[in-house]
Amino acid sequence: MASSPLGFVKGYTWGWWGTRGSYLGDAPAESMRILAADHAEWATIAFVAHMPSHNIPMIAWSTADPRMVSDDEIRRAIDLSRKNGLKTMIKPVFDCLDGTARSDVEFKTKEGAVDDKAWNIWWECYEAFLLHYAEIAQKEKCQGLVIGCELTSTEKYEDRWRTLIDKVRKTFTGPIIYNTAHLREMDLTWWDAVDVMGVDVYWTVGTENDFSLPTMLKTFEVHRDRLRKLSAKWHRPILFIEIGCRSAAGSQVWPGDGTHWEWPANVQVQANFYEAALQCFWNEPWFTGYVWWDWPPKLYPKSQAATDKQFYIYGKPAEEILRTWYAKDRKKP
């Protein structure tokens, strides 16, 4: 059985889509307070830098990227987490401004061959980006660091990743997590280089007309058996580093959807997803917890909860489900 350096994570992603100034003022403090009141024990502070395009080997971050939250804001978020009794990991992420998914970053010559020179530049840039935030994580005594998020096109460069992880460990001494993209976890060949296997959970768990709890449970059970074997193969615990479902009809078919805003609001779809995932995995000894997606730095009025169609659970039935589960202890392995 894989032991976990994190313990059991009752977590939530906090602060995504933050732009410069989003972590300042009273709203983020109140947001973090309410998250802790829901019995969460971890906050994963996720923030986004930018590449100009998926095929331009450049990443702008910190003072070079006026779009993103500042380093001081990140430090403030860590401090807010700590003051509310939460453990903290940080998750530096980049997005491509041309709209391409970060999983599809690629560099090719005019002839269509792999552009090794451009890849070298990108790896140097990504290393500098990651080490910058690893240093903040170390100085702020964070309990975890996510070193990559859904970087599918880079994962074949195993030697590059192993070298980068070795460098990160010289800066950050806590547990290291990598975040694979949806259903990509079985293909990664360097899980042994990290401490925790971070898995995206946006699986289809129902049909167009069926979002019942029993149907969702059956689907989760199939994935549970698959992930149990994966953990045993690599002797690493598995963390649901991203898991969530919008409160919209149709989300049972594609929980990770962020485009179909014409789907009508349906808070029960989200509630059933939460209950099924919590029931199915809570007591698995190889499983080290949940980092739900996602909790905003500024909460909407509760009066808007019933019609909100985002991933947020504030004021919705899923929040009560999470609060009830997070108040529990799980069985000891």
N, C-alpha and C positions, 0 to 999 in steps of 0.2 A: 504493500500500500504506500502511495506517495504521501509524504508528510508535507505540510504547507508552512512556509515561513511567514505567511500572512495571518495564520489563524483562520477563523471563519469570517468571511467578508459579508456583512450586512450593509451593502453600499449603494451609492447612486452617483451617476455622472452629474457634475454641477458646472454650470457656467458656459456651456457650448453656445456658439453663435455670438459670444461676447465680442464687442468692438471697443475701441478706445473709450474708456470711461465707464464701461458697463459694470465694473466691479467696485465702483465708487458710490458713495452716498449711503442712505439708510436702507434702500431696497435689498441689496445683497446681504446685509446683516440680518434682516428679517427673513429672507429666503433661507439662509443657512440655519437660523434658529428653528424654523418650522420643520426643516428636514431632520434635524436632530430630535425634535419632539415626536417625530414619527418612528423613533427608535432606530434610525439609521446609526451605524457606528463608523462608517467610512464615507468620505467624499473624494471622488476622483475629479480633480479640477482639469477640465479639458478646454484647450484654447487652440486657436488656429492661426498659423502663419500662411504665407502664400507663395506659390510659384506662378510666374506670369503665364506659363503655358506648359502643357504636359511634355513638350519636346524642347524646352529651353532650360538648361541645367543651372538653375538659379533659384534660391529660396530667400525670401526677405522675411526677417523676424525682428523682434524687439524694436529698437529705435528706427530700424530700416523699413519697418512696415507700420505706417500710421493707422492701418485698418484694425490691427489686432490690439488686444489688451496689453498694457505695459507690464514690464517686469515688476514694478512696484504694486500694480494691481494684483498680479499673481501672488506676490508676497502677502498682500492684504487678504486675499481669499484663503490662503493657507492659515493665516492668523485667525480669521473668522472661524474656520473649521476647527482649529485647535481650541479656541475659546468656548466652542460649543461641545467640546468633549469628543470630537470626531478624529479618527486617524485619517491621514491624507496621503493620496498618491497623486502625482501630476501626469498629465497626458499631453505632451506637445504634438500637435498634428499640423499638417499643411494641406491646403486645397489648391487646385489649379484654377486660375482666374479665367481660363478659356472654357470652363465648365466640364472639362474631362475629369473623370474619377481619378483620384490619386492612385488607385490600383492599376491604372493604365499608363503610368509614366513610362516613356520609351524614347530612346535616342537612336536615330538612324542617319546614315549618310544619304546624299542625294541619290545614290545608286540603290538604296534600300538595305544596305548591310548594317550590322550593328556598329554604332559609332562609339568605339571604345574610349576615345578622347573625351567625348561629351559625358559618357558615364563616369569617367574618372573625376571630372569636374563636379558632377552631381554628388558623388560619394563624399568628396572633400567638403562640399557645402552641407550635406546632410549631417556629416560628422560634427562640423562646427555648430550647427543648429542644435543637435541633440546634446552635445557636451555643455553648451551654454545653459540649458535647462537642467541637465544633470547636476551642474554646480549649484544652481538655485535649490534643487531638491535636497542636496547634501547639506547646504548651509542652513536651510529651514527645517532640517530634521524630518523630512517626509518619510513615510513608512513604505513607499513603493514608487516605482517609476515605470511608465509604459514607454518603451523605446521605439515603437512603430505601430502604425494603425492602417491595416488593410493595404499594405504595400506589395500587392501580389506580383507585379512585374519585376520587383527587386529580389524576391525570395529565392530565385534560382541561383543567385550569387552567394552561395553558402559561405565561401571563404571571406568575402567582404563582411558579411554579417558577424561571423565569429570574431574577426579582427576588431570590428566596431564595438561589439559587446565587451571584449577584453579592455578596450580603452575606456568605455563607460564605467566599468567596475573600478578603475583606478580613481574615478572621480566620485561615484556614488556607491556607497557601501551597503545599501539596502536591497531588498528583493527587486528583481527585474522581470517585467512581464512583456510579452509580445502579443499584439492583437491581430489575429488572422481575420481575413474577410470571410463573409458568409460561406460556409461549407468548404473552406479551403484548409481546414486544420489537419485533415488526413494526409495532405501532400507535403507538408513542411518537413525538411530533412535535418533541421538543426534545433529541434526542441530541447535537446540536452544542454544547449548553451545558455538557456534562460532558466529562471527559478520557477516560473508559473506559466502555464499554457493558457493564453487568453483567447477565448472563442466568442465569435459573434453568434447570437441566437435570434435569427429572424426567419425561422423555419415556417413553411406552410403548415398550419395546424388545423385547418378546417376546409370546408368547401364553400362555394358561393352561398349556399343556403343553410349551412350547418356550422355554427360557431359554439356548439354546446361544450360544456366542461368535459363530459366523457370522451367526446371526439378529440379534443385537445390533449387530454391525458394519454390516450392511446398513441398519438403521434410523439409526444414527449418521451414516452417509454421506449419507443424504437430508437430514438437518438440517445437515450440514456445508456442503452446496451452498447451502442457504437462507441460512445465516448469513454465508457468504462474500460474498454479494450485499448483505446488510444492512450489513456493515462497509464495503464499497466505496461504498455510497450515502451514508453519513454521514462517511466518512473518519475512522473511529474504530476502535480495536482492541476486540475482544470478550474479556471475561473471564468464565469460568464462576464467578460469584460465589457460587452455590450449586449443587452437584452431588453426588449421592449415591444410595445404594440400601440399604435395610435387608437384613440377612442373613436373609430369610424367603421361603419359597415364595409366589409371588404378586407379589413386588416387581418382577418384570420387566414386569408389566402396569401397575403404578402405583408407580414407585420412590419417590415422595414421600409415600406413605401413612404415616400415623401413628396409625391407628385399629384396624386389623385385627390385633390381637395374638393372635387365634386361629390365624393362619397359622403353620405349623410352621417351625422354624428351618431355614435352608438357606444355608450359607456360600458355596456355589458360585454361587448367583444373584448375590450381591454381588461375588464375585471376577470373574465374567465381565463384569459391568457395568464394573468398574474397568478391566479389560484392554481392553475395546472402546473406552471413552472415551479412554484414553491412546493406544492405537494410532491411532485415527481423527484426532485433533486435534493431536497433539504437534508436528508439523512444519509446521503451517499458518502462513504468515507474518503473517496478519491476526489470529491468535489469540494472546492474551497470558497464558493459563494457567488454572490450576484452584484453586478454593478449595472443597475437599471439605467435606461436611456429615456429621458434625461430631465434634469431639474433646472429651471431657469434662474438666473441671478435676480430677476424681477418677476414676482408672481402676479398673475392676473387676478382681478376680483373674483371671489368665489361664486358670485352670481353668474359668471360666464362659463363655469365649469361644465354644465350640462350640454352646451353647444360647442365647446372647444373640441377640435378634431386633431390636436397634436399629440405627441407622445406624453405630454405632461399628465400627472395624475392628481395634482392638487385639487381638492374639493370633489373628486370623483370616487365612485365605489372602489376602484383599485387602490386608492390611498388607504382606505380602512383595512382592506385585505393585507396590504403591505405592513401597515402599523401592527396588526394583530400577529402576523408571522414574525416580524422583527422583534417583537416583545418576548418571543420564545427563545429557549435554548434548544439546540439540536442534540440528538443522542450522541454520546461519545462513541467513536469507532471501537 
